[in-house]
Amino acid sequence: MDTILFLAFTESDGSLAKAALEALGAAASLGAPLSVGLVGASLASASRQVAGCSAARFLSVTGEEFAQSRYSTDAAAAEAIARAAEATVVIAPASVRTNRAVPGVAHRLAGAIDTHVTALAEGPSVTRWYYRQRMEAVLTRTGRPWFILLESGCHAPFAAASGEAVFETVSVTLPPLRTTVTGVRSPQSGEQTIRPDAPLLFVAGAGWTKKQADGQTHPREAEELILGFLHKTQASLGGSKSLVDLSGEGEAVLPFMTHLNQIGQTGATPRHPKGLSTCCHGEEPHVVGWRFITERRAVNLDPNCGWSRGKADVLYVADAFEVMRKLNALL
Ligand SMILES: Cc1cc2nc3c(=O)[nH]c(=O)nc-3n(C[C@H](O)[C@H](O)[C@H](O)COP(=O)(O)OP(=O)(O)OC[C@H]3O[C@@H](n4cnc5c(N)ncnc54)[C@H](O)[C@@H]3O)c2cc1C
C-alpha cells in the first residue's frame, strides 16, 4: 500500500495558503497512511491548520534560509523531508515554489512527477489535461516515489481545527548559496490584478480601446471603469489577446494589462465560478480559456458576436462603457 507525504511551503506569516490546504484535503481523502512535511521560515499558524489531519508524522524544515523561494534551498528542504518521510507518493500544491523545485527533487530520488494535476482518486490515480485543455486523461504510475503537484481550485480545502501539531525537525545540509533574493520585481505595471481565488473573472477585450459612437477612443475612461470595478469587487482581471498585445507594444492603452492577463488558447485557463466579458468578441481561441468558468456573461454591442453562439449563458447587447458606469455606481 502507498504511503503519502503532503509537502508544502508556508507563507511569510507562517500560515498555509488556500491552495496548500486544498492539496492537503486531497491527500487526506485518499485514505492511505499520511505524513505532513512543511518548509518555511516559521510554522506559526500552519501547525494549527494541519493538526486535525490525523497524520502519523509531522516533519518540518524551518529557518530564515527557507523564507524565500530559491531553487537550491527549496529543493534541499523538500528532498530532506521526502527522504525522512519515506513515502511512496508525495502530494504538493502547484505553486511558484513547488513547480520550480519539486521536479528536481523527484529526479534526485529517482522518482516520477506529474504536474498540473486537477484531480486525485484512490489508487492513487491523477487527472490532468492535455493539448491546451482539450483532452482529459486519468493516469496511474508504477514508479515510486511519485510526486504530484495539484492545481489550485480543484479540491475543497482541508479544514479541521484540532490543537497544534508537534513537528519532528528534519536537518538539511545546504549547498553553498550563490543566490541572494533581494526582492520581487513584478511585470504588473501597477497593482496585482490576477486573483486566482476571486469568485469573478472580469475580462476586458480590445473594444475598450476602439473608436466609440462619438468617433473617439476613450482609454482613460476605460481604465477608470475597469479599475474602479476591480477595486469594488476584487474580481480577477483577464484580457483578450488583442488587448494585451496592444498594451505590450507600449501604446497608450490600458497600461495595467500584460500578457499574464491573457485568457485563451495561448493564454491562461483560470478557474472562477463566474465570468463577465466586456468589449471582447468571444472568438474560439479566446473562449477556450473559459473552459473552467462555470457561469458566463458577456457585454457586447454586436448581437452576432461569438458569445451569442452558445458560448455565454447571458449576452447583454449593450455599450460596455454605459453598463460598467452604471454597475460601478450601483456598487
Ligand atoms: C493560434 C491563435 C491563438 C490565439 N490565442 C488567443 C488567446 O489565447 N486569447 C485570445 O483572447 N485570443 C487569441 N487569439 C486571437 C483571437 O482569435 C481573437 O483575435 C481575439 O480574441 C480578439 O480579441 P477581442 O475580442 O478583444 O478583439 P476584437 O475582435 O477587436 O473585438 C472587440 C469587440 O469589442 C466590441 N465592442 C467595441 N466597443 C464596445 C462597447 N462600447 N461595448 C461593448 N462592446 C464593444 C466589438 O463589438 C467587438 O466584438 C488567437 C488566435 C490565433 C490564430
The ligand as a Gaussian input file, in Angstrom:
#p B3LYP/6-31G(d) Opt

LIG

0 1
 C       -3.347000      30.481000     -32.910000
 C       -4.165000      31.572000     -32.256000
 C       -4.161000      31.660000     -30.902000
 C       -4.893000      32.650000     -30.259000
 N       -4.904000      32.699000     -28.879000
 C       -5.690000      33.614000     -28.266000
 C       -5.779000      33.654000     -26.852000
 O       -5.133000      32.891000     -26.136000
 N       -6.578000      34.579000     -26.285000
 C       -7.300000      35.486000     -27.021000
 O       -8.019000      36.310000     -26.455000
 N       -7.230000      35.472000     -28.372000
 C       -6.438000      34.571000     -29.004000
 N       -6.362000      34.591000     -30.363000
 C       -6.967000      35.711000     -31.087000
 C       -8.476000      35.603000     -31.207000
 O       -8.783000      34.804000     -32.321000
 C       -9.094000      36.978000     -31.388000
 O       -8.443000      37.667000     -32.413000
 C       -9.029000      37.872000     -30.132000
 O       -9.523000      37.171000     -29.011000
 C       -9.898000      39.107000     -30.388000
 O       -9.839000      39.945000     -29.257000
 P      -11.075000      40.877000     -28.919000
 O      -12.321000      40.085000     -28.953000
 O      -10.737000      41.603000     -27.648000
 O      -10.996000      41.982000     -30.071000
 P      -11.959000      42.277000     -31.314000
 O      -12.109000      41.071000     -32.171000
 O      -11.412000      43.508000     -31.926000
 O      -13.370000      42.550000     -30.664000
 C      -13.690000      43.725000     -29.992000
 C      -15.140000      43.619000     -29.599000
 O      -15.464000      44.741000     -28.796000
 C      -16.816000      45.069000     -29.066000
 N      -17.046000      46.442000     -28.615000
 C      -16.443000      47.578000     -29.050000
 N      -16.892000      48.624000     -28.349000
 C      -17.785000      48.158000     -27.463000
 C      -18.582000      48.751000     -26.444000
 N      -18.587000      50.086000     -26.215000
 N      -19.388000      47.971000     -25.707000
 C      -19.431000      46.625000     -25.926000
 N      -18.708000      46.015000     -26.867000
 C      -17.875000      46.760000     -27.608000
 C      -16.958000      44.865000     -30.555000
 O      -18.325000      44.666000     -30.918000
 C      -16.104000      43.612000     -30.779000
 O      -16.902000      42.449000     -30.728000
 C       -5.625000      33.587000     -31.021000
 C       -5.620000      33.491000     -32.411000
 C       -4.901000      32.505000     -33.029000
 C       -4.912000      32.439000     -34.534000

